Amino acid sequence: MTRTRTESLAALLGFAFVFSSIARIEAQQTQEPQPASPTQQSAHADTTQLASEQGPMDHPAEDKTISPPKPPQPAPTTAPVAKGKKKDVVYTGPTTVVELAPTPMLDEEGKQRQDPDGHLMWNPPVKQQRDKKGHPLFDAKNNPVFQTKDNLGYDENGKKLHASKEKPPKMVAVSISRGTLTVDGMTGKAALNYEIKDLKYVYFYVPGIGTTVVSNEPFPGAVEQKHAFDDKTLTVTVNEHTLQLSSDKRILGKAPESAFVLVDKNFTVPTKFPVMGYGPIRVAPYAWPGSKDNAELKGTVEPPPLPTNLRPALLLQPCPAGQMRKASQPVLPGQTAPPPPCVPIPQGQGTTTSANQTVPSPANKPSQQ
């Protein structure tokens, strides 16, 4: 009995010791952290390294969730282009426009043309082209690009220039073949051959009468004579004298036309015989080109040559390209003088235009006569 109580007491003491030991161990475990497993240690190391690379985390301290690292984003290579108008580049090049000096206007013989009042005629000056912005235009070699007939370039405001389509004036061609000039029915001039591309004025000089200027169009001081041009003849009346030009070909049209006549009594020609000519000038000393040689007639006998004082002066041969006949005193019919030689056309220096104003060089300024 006593043994049984002793064994029971010992068992109770053993249980109490075990329970106290377990309580002590649990208390130590709550005070000391338990060592982490190898998987937790690896995850903790990765989190620590990522935090050191990315800097302090913005998450609150209570959030202990570990998020996987994000892949790095590539940086933009170009900045976005802002839409809008481009700024105009300031032009710093030349602003002066080069302008060439006027050149003489030549006729078929190489002589400088004259207007109806006897003034010398000049071709308009050639100007430098402008580009689309109104600036002077230059080529790849920095040479000025000048205007042409088909390309005028642009104006100072960048507007395209177009050549004015002017209707060419009507030309009246006249062909006189083996013509004869008679005064009151008497032959004064024979073997007249004229190829007039554009009829302006016809001149008849008769000693004692003066110089008669005839045209198919009205002009200052002229008097109309109706039905003067009639088929193959041209007949005008001057101071009760009848002047008539006859031709083997029709002079103008089929129907009769009026002629406008002016008599210049002050202009005389040093000859005793009548003289005929034509030209574009209506004032003295006029312009009297010569006639052409007679065409050879086949099957007929050539008559004896006319006296020298009855022969018309022949047309001069055209000058070569780039040349003109030197200006000289007009040679009147009846006078003998050597033909003027062909000389190079003078090339003047160009001028410049600034602010749409032309400043011509004094040496290149054309003379007015």
C-alpha positions in Angstrom: 0.0 0.0 0.0 2.7 2.3 1.0 4.7 1.3 -2.1 1.8 2.0 -4.3 1.4 5.6 -2.9 5.1 6.2 -3.3 5.0 5.2 -7.0 2.0 7.4 -7.6 3.7 10.4 -6.0 6.8 9.8 -8.1 4.6 9.7 -11.3 2.9 12.9 -10.4 6.2 14.7 -9.7 7.5 13.4 -13.1 4.5 14.8 -14.9 4.9 18.1 -13.2 8.6 18.3 -14.2 7.7 17.5 -17.8 5.0 20.2 -17.9 7.3 22.8 -16.3 10.0 21.9 -18.8 7.6 22.3 -21.7 6.4 25.6 -20.4 9.9 26.9 -20.0 10.8 25.8 -23.6 7.7 27.6 -25.0 8.6 30.7 -23.2 12.2 30.7 -24.7 10.7 30.1 -28.1 8.5 33.2 -27.9 11.5 35.3 -26.8 14.1 34.1 -29.3 13.3 34.0 -33.1 13.4 30.7 -34.8 16.0 30.3 -37.6 14.6 30.6 -41.1 14.5 27.8 -43.6 16.9 27.8 -46.6 14.1 28.8 -49.0 13.1 31.8 -46.8 16.8 32.8 -46.5 17.2 32.8 -50.3 14.0 34.9 -50.8 15.1 37.3 -48.1 18.5 37.7 -49.8 16.9 38.5 -53.2 14.6 41.0 -51.7 17.5 42.8 -49.9 19.6 43.0 -53.1 16.6 44.3 -55.2 15.9 46.9 -52.5 19.5 48.1 -52.5 19.5 48.4 -56.3 16.1 50.2 -56.6 16.5 52.4 -53.6 14.1 52.8 -50.7 10.7 51.2 -51.2 7.5 53.3 -51.3 5.4 50.5 -49.7 4.5 50.8 -46.0 6.4 48.9 -43.5 3.4 46.7 -42.7 3.3 45.3 -46.3 5.8 42.4 -46.2 4.7 40.9 -49.6 7.6 40.3 -52.0 6.9 41.3 -55.6 8.9 40.0 -58.5 11.3 42.5 -60.2 10.1 44.3 -63.3 12.2 44.3 -66.5 14.0 47.6 -67.3 12.1 49.9 -69.8 14.2 51.3 -72.8 14.7 55.0 -72.7 13.2 57.0 -75.6 15.7 57.7 -78.4 14.0 60.9 -79.9 12.0 63.6 -78.3 8.4 64.0 -79.6 8.2 66.6 -82.5 6.0 69.5 -81.8 3.6 70.2 -84.6 3.5 73.7 -86.0 4.8 76.1 -88.7 8.4 76.0 -89.5 10.3 79.2 -88.9 11.4 81.1 -92.1 15.1 81.1 -92.6 16.4 84.6 -92.9 17.8 85.3 -96.4 21.3 86.8 -96.3 22.3 86.5 -100.0 22.4 89.3 -102.7 19.4 91.5 -103.1 20.4 93.4 -106.2 19.0 92.2 -109.6 21.4 92.3 -112.5 20.2 94.0 -115.7 22.0 93.9 -119.0 22.4 97.0 -121.1 20.0 97.4 -124.0 21.2 96.1 -127.4 20.6 97.6 -130.8 17.6 96.4 -132.8 18.9 95.4 -136.2 17.2 95.1 -139.6 17.8 92.5 -142.3 20.9 94.4 -143.5 22.4 94.6 -140.0 21.7 98.2 -139.5 20.1 99.6 -136.4 16.3 100.1 -136.8 14.6 103.4 -136.5 11.1 104.2 -135.5 8.8 106.2 -137.8 10.1 109.4 -136.3 13.8 108.5 -137.0 14.8 107.6 -133.5 17.1 104.6 -133.0 15.4 101.5 -131.7 16.8 99.3 -128.9 15.9 95.8 -127.6 14.5 95.8 -124.1 17.1 95.2 -121.4 17.4 91.6 -120.1 16.9 91.2 -116.4 18.0 88.5 -113.9 15.4 86.0 -112.8 14.0 85.8 -109.3 13.3 82.6 -107.4 10.0 81.6 -105.7 10.8 83.7 -102.7 11.6 86.8 -104.8 15.4 86.6 -104.4 17.9 87.0 -107.3 18.5 83.6 -108.9 22.0 82.2 -109.5 23.2 79.0 -111.1 25.5 76.4 -109.6 28.6 78.5 -110.6 27.1 81.6 -108.8 26.4 83.3 -112.2 23.1 85.3 -112.6 20.3 83.4 -114.4 18.7 85.8 -116.9 15.2 85.9 -118.2 14.3 84.2 -121.5 11.4 84.5 -123.8 9.7 81.4 -122.3 11.0 81.7 -118.7 10.7 85.0 -116.9 11.0 83.6 -113.3 9.1 85.2 -110.4 8.5 88.8 -109.2 9.7 90.2 -105.9 6.6 88.7 -104.2 7.2 85.2 -105.5 4.5 85.3 -108.1 5.2 83.5 -111.3 5.7 85.8 -114.3 4.2 84.9 -117.6 5.1 86.4 -121.0 2.4 88.6 -122.4 0.8 87.0 -125.4 0.6 90.0 -127.7 -1.0 89.6 -131.0 1.7 90.3 -133.7 0.9 93.2 -135.8 -0.5 92.5 -139.2 2.2 92.6 -141.9 1.6 93.7 -145.4 4.0 92.0 -147.9 4.5 93.6 -151.2 6.4 92.2 -154.2 7.4 94.4 -157.1 8.7 92.5 -160.1 10.4 94.3 -163.0 8.6 97.5 -161.9 8.6 100.8 -163.8 8.2 104.3 -162.4 6.6 106.8 -164.8 6.1 110.5 -164.3 3.3 112.0 -166.4 3.5 108.9 -168.7 7.3 109.2 -169.2 9.6 106.4 -167.8 11.7 107.6 -165.0 12.9 104.4 -163.5 12.9 100.8 -164.7 13.9 97.3 -163.6 12.6 97.8 -160.1 12.5 94.6 -158.0 11.5 95.0 -154.4 10.6 92.3 -151.9 9.0 94.3 -149.0 8.2 92.0 -146.1 6.1 94.7 -144.3 4.9 97.7 -146.2 5.3 100.9 -144.3 6.2 103.8 -146.6 7.1 104.1 -150.3 9.3 107.1 -151.4 9.2 108.7 -154.8 11.7 111.5 -155.5 11.1 113.6 -158.7 13.3 116.6 -159.5 11.1 119.8 -159.3 8.4 118.0 -157.2 10.2 116.8 -154.1 9.9 113.6 -152.2 6.5 111.9 -152.0 5.8 109.6 -149.1 3.1 107.0 -149.7 1.5 104.5 -147.3 -1.5 102.2 -147.2 -2.2 103.3 -143.6 -3.0 106.9 -142.3 -0.1 108.8 -140.8 0.3 112.5 -139.6 0.2 115.0 -142.4 -0.9 112.5 -145.1 -3.8 113.0 -147.5 -6.0 110.1 -148.6 -6.2 109.3 -152.3 -8.8 106.7 -153.1 -8.3 103.7 -155.4 -4.5 104.5 -155.6 -3.6 100.8 -155.2 -5.3 99.1 -158.1 -4.2 95.5 -158.9 -0.6 95.9 -160.5 -0.3 99.6 -160.3 0.1 102.4 -157.7 -1.0 105.8 -159.0 -0.8 109.1 -157.0 -1.3 112.7 -158.0 1.1 115.3 -156.7 0.9 119.0 -157.8 -1.0 118.1 -161.0 1.7 115.5 -161.8 0.9 111.8 -162.0 3.3 109.3 -160.5 2.7 105.7 -161.3 4.4 102.5 -160.3 3.6 99.4 -162.4 4.6 95.8 -161.6 4.4 92.4 -163.2 2.7 91.1 -160.0 -0.3 92.4 -158.0 0.9 95.0 -155.5 -1.7 94.6 -152.8 -5.1 93.0 -152.9 -7.6 92.4 -155.7 -9.9 95.2 -154.8 -8.7 98.8 -155.1 -7.4 100.5 -151.9 -6.7 104.0 -150.8 -3.2 105.5 -150.4 -2.1 108.2 -148.0 0.3 110.7 -149.5 2.6 113.3 -148.0 4.9 115.6 -150.1 8.2 116.8 -148.7 9.4 119.7 -150.9 12.5 120.4 -148.7 14.2 117.1 -149.1 16.1 116.7 -152.3 18.3 114.0 -153.8 21.5 114.9 -155.8 20.2 113.4 -159.1 18.5 114.5 -162.2 16.4 111.4 -162.5 13.5 110.1 -160.5 14.3 107.7 -157.6 12.2 105.2 -155.7 12.6 103.5 -152.4 10.8 102.2 -149.3 11.4 102.0 -145.6 9.8 102.4 -142.1 10.6 106.1 -141.5 8.3 109.0 -142.4 10.7 111.8 -141.8 13.9 112.9 -143.6 16.4 111.6 -144.5 14.2 108.5 -144.7 15.5 104.9 -145.2 16.0 103.8 -148.8 17.2 100.2 -149.1 18.0 99.1 -152.6 16.3 96.8 -154.9 17.3 93.3 -155.9 18.8 92.0 -159.2 16.4 91.2 -162.0 15.7 87.5 -162.4 17.1 86.0 -165.6 14.4 85.4 -168.2 15.0 82.2 -170.2 14.3 82.2 -173.9 14.7 86.0 -174.3 17.5 88.3 -175.3 18.9 90.4 -172.4 18.6 94.1 -173.3 21.6 96.4 -172.9 22.3 97.4 -169.3 20.7 100.6 -168.0 22.8 103.7 -167.4 24.4 103.9 -164.0 22.4 106.9 -162.9 19.1 105.0 -163.7 20.0 101.8 -161.8 18.7 101.4 -158.2 21.1 100.7 -155.4 21.2 97.1 -154.4 20.6 95.7 -151.0 23.6 95.0 -148.8 24.4 91.5 -147.6 23.4 90.7 -144.0 26.2 90.9 -141.5 27.4 87.7 -139.7 25.9 86.8 -136.3 27.0 89.2 -133.6 27.9 92.0 -136.0 26.2 95.1 -137.3 26.9 97.8 -139.9 28.6 100.8 -138.5 26.3 103.9 -138.3 27.1 106.4 -141.0 25.5 109.2 -143.0 22.7 107.9 -145.1 23.7 107.4 -148.7 21.0 108.9 -150.9 20.2 107.6 -154.4 22.5 109.1 -156.9 25.5 109.2 -154.6 28.3 106.7 -154.6 29.8 105.6 -151.3 31.4 102.4 -150.1 29.1 100.2 -148.1 29.6 100.5 -144.3 31.6 97.7 -142.9 30.3 95.1 -140.4 31.6 95.7 -136.9 31.0 93.7 -133.7 27.9 94.7 -131.7 29.1 96.6 -128.6 28.4 94.7 -125.4 27.7 97.0 -122.5 28.1 96.1 -118.8 25.1 95.1 -116.8 23.4 97.2 -114.2 21.9 96.2 -110.9 18.4 96.9 -109.6 17.8 97.3 -105.9 14.4 97.8 -104.3 12.8 97.6 -107.8 14.8 100.6 -109.1 17.1 100.4 -112.0 20.4 102.3 -112.0 21.7 102.4 -115.5 25.4 102.9 -116.1 26.2 106.3 -117.8 28.4 104.5 -120.3 25.6 102.1 -121.3 22.8 104.6 -121.4 21.4 104.6 -125.0 21.6 107.8 -126.9 18.4 109.2 -128.3 18.5 110.9 -131.6 
